[in-house]
Structure formats: C-alpha cells, structure tokens
C-alpha cells in the first residue's frame, strides 16, 4: 500500500508539473507563427510570457546560451516582455529558461530558432504575383509591406507612393500620401484595357523607431 501511495504521489506531482509547463505561454510579439519561438537576427524581437495563475512579477527569463541576449523585462498586466537579441541562425543552440523569480526553479525551457529577415516588399492588398483579374485588383484597398517567405511581422507601413498607368486611352501619374488606394485610381483600373500594366513607384515605408526606406517598384498586369 505504501509503495502504491508513493507512486500515486509521484504521478500527481508529475502531472502538476506538466500542467504548470503547459500553462506557460511564450511567443515573439513580432513573429506571426505563435506556436514556434522564432527570433530574427538584426530585427526587433520582443519575447512575451504569460503564465496562467501566476503574477508576471513572479516570473524570470534567462538565456542559457551566449547566442541569445535578453534585456531587462517590462511588466504590463499579466504579461512579461523583454527585448531579445539573437546572435545565430540555423541549428545553433538558443535556449531560453522561464524561472520562478523567488526560488529560481526552472519552470520551462524552450529552444529558440534563428532566422534572417528578407528585404521588405510592397504588396497590393492580399495579392501575390504580377497578373490579376480586374475585379480582384479593384477589391484591394491598400498598399502594405510584407516580408516574403518569412514570419517576421514588425509593423512597417507605407507612407507614400506614386501610381503610374498608361493605356491607349489614359496616361496617369498620381502621387499618393498614405497607403490607401484612392477612388480615382480604382476608377482608372476599372476603365483600363485588358493587358494594361499598373505600377507603384517611389514607395516609402517606415516603422516605429526606424528611418524611412524606399521599397522596390511593384508592377501588375490587368487581366
């Protein structure tokens, strides 16, 4: 009976430990893949931790490898946030430990994965590719910034661009402030002949705490 009770206690403790680990949620604020801790070399990374049933002030973050540096954390509500600076990509170790701030007991250890940031590009709404039906083009309301084939999602935004279009009946060059597609440009697309190219040039983009940068031109053919 005693051995049975000891086994039962061990199972309960193990179950409680697993439940505790599962209650800890960790993510990079600027990674669109929430279930994988991807950190971007040279980018903005903010590791955020939420632990159900715990105060944020009772949690500590600690890097276990010199390939990952963690800044002093900031606490807001039930979430702890800290800037992270990865110094590797690929298979090299970047381990992050979540600790009980009082006892220094490790509550959870995670493997972080490094990635590089591709050059940002302009994209018309949700469209990829350089040929689209007229109706699909008319359904797009804005020009936005994307990082091709990457989970990086730092909030870049379009500040301005120049729209250009030329077909047998109409030639249009239209500077635009902001990222929204004006009504007159949508009308020009609606009236253009099939096969006409529309082009977004002189595209300026910015983000919090970064300088304005010029993105490559975007050219799309109306089908």
C-alpha positions as semicolon CSV with decimal commas, in nm:
position;residue;x (nm);y (nm);z (nm)
1;X;0,000;0,000;0,000
2;X;0,281;0,239;0,088
3;X;0,450;0,180;-0,247
4;X;0,119;0,242;-0,419
5;X;0,072;0,571;-0,233
6;X;0,426;0,683;-0,323
7;X;0,361;0,601;-0,687
8;X;0,033;0,791;-0,676
9;X;0,202;1,096;-0,523
10;X;0,473;1,086;-0,789
11;X;0,215;1,067;-1,066
12;X;0,020;1,359;-0,920
13;X;0,338;1,568;-0,887
14;X;0,444;1,484;-1,242
15;X;0,101;1,575;-1,371
16;X;0,106;1,903;-1,181
17;X;0,450;1,986;-1,324
18;X;0,333;1,916;-1,679
19;X;0,019;2,121;-1,623
20;X;0,233;2,405;-1,492
21;X;0,456;2,389;-1,801
22;X;0,157;2,378;-2,035
23;X;0,010;2,686;-1,865
24;X;0,317;2,893;-1,962
25;X;0,277;3,062;-2,299
26;X;0,584;3,214;-2,465
27;X;0,597;3,391;-2,801
28;X;0,777;3,658;-3,004
29;X;0,548;3,958;-3,043
30;X;0,682;4,022;-3,393
31;X;0,659;3,667;-3,524
32;X;0,337;3,565;-3,698
33;X;0,386;3,196;-3,605
34;X;0,268;3,184;-3,246
35;X;0,350;2,820;-3,171
36;X;0,721;2,843;-3,263
37;X;0,966;3,078;-3,095
38;X;1,143;3,227;-3,399
39;X;1,383;3,517;-3,338
40;X;1,511;3,734;-3,620
41;X;1,875;3,835;-3,639
42;X;1,905;4,212;-3,678
43;X;1,532;4,259;-3,625
44;X;1,303;4,365;-3,345
45;X;1,221;4,074;-3,115
46;X;1,009;4,102;-2,803
47;X;0,968;3,780;-2,608
48;X;0,642;3,777;-2,415
49;X;0,545;3,534;-2,140
50;X;0,207;3,463;-1,982
51;X;0,160;3,202;-1,712
52;X;-0,193;3,118;-1,602
53;X;-0,233;3,153;-1,227
54;X;0,097;3,339;-1,181
55;X;0,172;3,706;-1,138
56;X;0,402;3,836;-1,411
57;X;0,636;3,970;-1,140
58;X;0,694;3,614;-1,016
59;X;0,845;3,503;-1,349
60;X;1,206;3,540;-1,467
61;X;1,360;3,496;-1,812
62;X;1,712;3,364;-1,851
63;X;1,920;3,285;-2,158
64;X;2,109;2,956;-2,130
65;X;2,342;3,022;-2,425
66;X;2,563;3,316;-2,523
67;X;2,397;3,320;-2,866
68;X;2,092;3,488;-2,708
69;X;2,084;3,805;-2,501
70;X;1,778;3,911;-2,301
71;X;1,719;4,272;-2,196
72;X;1,563;4,386;-1,871
73;X;1,197;4,278;-1,872
74;X;0,894;4,502;-1,862
75;X;0,570;4,401;-1,691
76;X;0,224;4,506;-1,806
77;X;-0,076;4,340;-1,651
78;X;-0,033;3,962;-1,656
79;X;0,238;3,958;-1,926
80;X;0,614;3,997;-1,902
81;X;0,800;4,132;-2,208
82;X;1,171;4,152;-2,286
83;X;1,375;4,254;-2,590
84;X;1,572;3,960;-2,728
85;X;1,890;3,979;-2,934
86;X;1,976;3,657;-3,120
87;X;2,330;3,607;-3,250
88;X;2,284;3,297;-3,459
89;X;2,062;3,135;-3,719
90;X;2,001;2,774;-3,811
91;X;2,072;2,483;-3,576
92;X;2,292;2,651;-3,315
93;X;2,153;2,648;-2,964
94;X;1,948;2,939;-2,833
95;X;1,779;2,813;-2,518
96;X;1,551;3,022;-2,303
97;X;1,453;2,931;-1,946
98;X;1,144;3,050;-1,762
99;X;1,211;3,057;-1,386
100;X;1,025;3,112;-1,062
101;X;1,165;3,451;-0,956
102;X;1,160;3,356;-0,587
103;X;1,303;3,004;-0,587
104;X;1,497;3,026;-0,919
105;X;1,342;2,691;-1,012
106;X;1,322;2,633;-1,388
107;X;0,958;2,610;-1,488
108;X;1,012;2,562;-1,859
109;X;1,299;2,551;-2,109
110;X;1,245;2,640;-2,473
111;X;1,453;2,617;-2,787
112;X;1,459;2,938;-2,990
113;X;1,512;2,928;-3,364
114;X;1,700;3,198;-3,552
115;X;1,612;3,335;-3,893
116;X;1,723;3,619;-4,119
117;X;1,489;3,896;-4,233
118;X;1,430;3,923;-4,609
119;X;1,414;4,261;-4,781
120;X;1,067;4,410;-4,726
121;X;0,845;4,446;-5,032
122;X;0,529;4,632;-5,122
123;X;0,217;4,427;-5,184
124;X;-0,124;4,532;-5,311
125;X;-0,369;4,407;-5,050
126;X;-0,355;4,027;-5,027
127;X;-0,228;3,973;-5,381
128;X;0,093;3,797;-5,479
129;X;0,217;3,758;-5,834
130;X;0,219;4,011;-6,119
131;X;-0,104;3,931;-6,307
132;X;-0,457;3,957;-6,170
133;X;-0,817;3,992;-6,292
134;X;-0,954;4,344;-6,288
135;X;-1,219;4,260;-6,026
136;X;-0,956;4,117;-5,792
137;X;-0,747;4,435;-5,823
138;X;-1,049;4,654;-5,753
139;X;-1,117;4,462;-5,431
140;X;-0,782;4,569;-5,282
141;X;-0,794;4,879;-5,065
142;X;-0,434;4,942;-4,963
143;X;-0,066;4,900;-5,030
144;X;0,117;4,721;-4,750
145;X;0,462;4,595;-4,653
146;X;0,541;4,223;-4,644
147;X;0,848;4,011;-4,571
148;X;0,838;3,733;-4,835
149;X;0,858;3,375;-4,704
150;X;0,914;3,498;-4,350
151;X;0,722;3,501;-4,022
152;X;0,863;3,844;-3,937
153;X;0,577;4,088;-3,881
154;X;0,722;4,408;-3,739
155;X;0,466;4,684;-3,817
156;X;0,604;4,859;-4,123
157;X;0,363;5,085;-4,306
158;X;0,354;5,268;-4,640
159;X;0,392;5,645;-4,605
160;X;0,354;5,740;-4,970
161;X;0,382;5,613;-5,326
162;X;0,332;5,716;-5,689
163;X;0,079;5,529;-5,904
164;X;0,150;5,507;-6,277
165;X;-0,064;5,367;-6,556
166;X;-0,060;5,402;-6,934
167;X;-0,303;5,251;-7,184
168;X;-0,420;5,370;-7,531
169;X;-0,684;5,600;-7,378
170;X;-0,535;5,712;-7,048
171;X;-0,199;5,801;-6,901
172;X;-0,197;5,864;-6,526
173;X;0,075;5,958;-6,278
174;X;-0,069;6,010;-5,932
175;X;0,130;6,078;-5,610
176;X;-0,046;5,939;-5,301
177;X;0,014;6,007;-4,932
178;X;-0,056;5,714;-4,702
179;X;-0,125;5,356;-4,803
180;X;-0,488;5,369;-4,917
181;X;-0,583;5,333;-5,285
182;X;-0,781;5,647;-5,383
183;X;-1,111;5,629;-5,568
184;X;-0,973;5,787;-5,887
185;X;-0,702;5,519;-5,912
186;X;-0,963;5,245;-5,870
187;X;-1,167;5,410;-6,144
188;X;-0,862;5,421;-6,374
189;X;-0,805;5,048;-6,316
190;X;-1,172;4,984;-6,389
191;X;-1,153;5,174;-6,720
192;X;-0,816;5,041;-6,837
193;X;-0,787;4,799;-7,129
194;X;-0,702;4,435;-7,055
195;X;-0,326;4,381;-7,060
196;X;-0,252;4,726;-6,916
197;X;0,019;4,744;-6,654
198;X;-0,027;4,940;-6,333
199;X;0,283;5,036;-6,137
200;X;0,353;5,161;-5,786
201;X;0,681;5,352;-5,768
202;X;0,873;5,574;-5,524
203;X;0,728;5,368;-5,241
204;X;0,831;5,498;-4,899
205;X;0,786;5,284;-4,589
206;X;0,861;5,332;-4,223
207;X;0,812;5,162;-3,887
208;X;0,837;5,258;-3,519
209;X;1,191;5,367;-3,431
210;X;1,330;5,325;-3,784
211;X;1,415;5,552;-4,074
212;X;1,209;5,585;-4,390
213;X;1,319;5,343;-4,661
214;X;1,239;5,312;-5,031
215;X;1,093;4,981;-5,149
216;X;1,122;4,826;-5,493
217;X;0,861;4,918;-5,752
218;X;0,554;4,697;-5,781
219;X;0,419;4,623;-6,132
220;X;0,098;4,432;-6,202
221;X;-0,080;4,348;-6,528
222;X;-0,458;4,369;-6,554
223;X;-0,608;4,051;-6,698
